Amino acid sequence: MLPSPAQPLRIGTRGSPLALWQAHEVRRCLMAAFALPEDAFAICVIKVMGDQIQDRALKDIGGKGLFTREIEEALLADEIDIAVHSMKDMPTVQPAGLILDCYLPREDVRDAFVSPGVASLADLPQGAVVGSSSLRRRAQLSLRRPDLQLVEFRGNVQTRMKKLQDGVAVATFLAMAGLNRLGLTHMARGPVAVTEMLPAVAQGAIGVERRLDDARVAALLDAVHDGPTGVRLAAERSFLATLDGSCETPIAGLAVIEGERIWLRGEILRPDGSEAIEGEARGSVGDAAALGDDLARRLLGQAPKGFFAWH
């Protein structure tokens, strides 16, 4: 049975401008796929811990799951029908009874260099203060530019832009995907090449989570699922899962489809950015998940004991 104004499909989301844009995009795709009116859907904003606590680093308040837990609890309690997530925030294992098997077409995967007064990463002066809440970005920056001073920088796009204007830091990094989606591409000085900073696993991808036993919703979501994005994320999230990636472990990964083949690049870093181990693998798209697992095991095999430990 299709959603209707009398029985709308309830879409769970965080309340940030970007999260709301993503929920609206899922609604738009479903409206187009089934010729449904807007009021056949209800956007349900759910407060999550990661948005409520802004004055501490993510690793200090629980790591991954901070942006998803309350939404998943609402899904399990049948308070919403689907949950829309930024895939880079998602743990690699879903709670029992939930499944993630619908992805919208992926946006730009690159990081954006954002600064009111500096043109590019290469132009940052010696000892410049750079803000970021991402351990991956901080470790990558420390590896390439150990002279930089890194400060914690949390909040949505608008909050971080205000911090730059207030002089808390001279530059920061955001996902190009988020800026593009919010119509704020002009705020970036430009994208950072993936060869310079490999992005977070699943960056730029939107996922839609549902209850495992909800066949009606499964059929709806199947109509808007993007297969190539699913293949790429199968490789990247398998890579992350084998590494046991969390917000406390700096990990980067990117899969690209080349015809019937898939090319996966991965990087693990010490939290202080003093060392990085990189690798890549190629295989058939049908073996995407196995490819990610294999690459992760290879990098772990090269990492000395305590590689991810904080000093």
Order of alpha helices (4+ residues) and beta strands (2+ residues): beta-alpha-beta-alpha-alpha-beta-beta-beta-beta-alpha-beta-alpha-beta-alpha-beta-beta-alpha-alpha-beta-beta-beta-alpha
